[in-house]
Amino acid sequence: MSAHPRTTAENPRGLPVLRDMSAVVFDTDGVITDSARLHAAAWKTAFDACLRAQPSRGPGPERPFDLPADYLRYVDGRSRLDGAASFLASRELRLPAGSPDDLPGTGTVGAVAARKEQLFVERLSQGRIEAYPGTVRLLRILHARGVPMAAVSASRHAGELLRGAGVFELFAALVEGAEAARLALPGKPDPALFLEAARRLGTPVEHTAVVEDALAGVEAGRRGGFGLVIGVDRTVGPGTGAALMAHGADVVVTDLAELFGDGGEMRP
């Protein structure tokens, strides 16, 4: 691996490589599709408007939402309400919780989350979201080998994104935001989304791999007892790979193409 592989000394358990897993569960945004950037941009617009609307508790203006640091730390991989609450709490903004039915705005956590959703849908309508070529290649290799795969997402748009990217049919199961709400599944870093995906695939977690780019998602994979947790560092920023490791990744790559050789064979 060329990014940040965990060494043998750091990994005394000797976890198996991906080819030894019976099934794989993939996060959607940032792992399969290049949609995390749209989520991040929508969050920044929604949060910065909220910060401007609230009285500052310091001598100067409130520090705006920082990309990518605040996105990775507080909202990436989480449900909209959880992400909004997490970031606002980090800025000591004690807004009323509101509800998921709040209109877009700045007065409640629910309103800020609704504004983010509105902005994301607007951006999504402006063009197709592509899947990462390295991920598509890995998906097709695993599909050809009969390895069952599931996609998960805190977003309610995962199915739409996967269909638009032309990879929906490669997955045996999808657990996304609307389904999580229907089943009352808690959001990441709770492993409930991943555990539900593994249940639908019919594979034990110790023989199932999780592939994630979010700190909360990597932590969820580790908490769930999955046999292998692969972190994907799309930022290639200082400290991101180490942070993914610290949250529970067994190996970190910058692209999933790093998991196989030129002939399509899985790397050891």
Secondary structure, 3 states (H helix, E strand, C coil): CCCCCCCCCCCCCCCCCHHHCCEEEEECECCCECCHHHHHHHHHHHHHHHHHHCCCCCCCCCCCCCCCHHHHHHHCCCCHHHHHHHHHHHCCCCCCCCCCCCCCCCCCHHHHHHHHHHHHHHHHCCCCCCECHHHHHHHHHHHHCCCCEEEECCCCCHHHHHHHCCCHHHCCEEECHHHHHHCCCCCCCCCHHHHHHHHHHCCCHHHEEEEECCHHHHHHHHHCCCCEEEEECCCCCCCHHHHHHHCCCCEEECCHHHHECCCCCECC
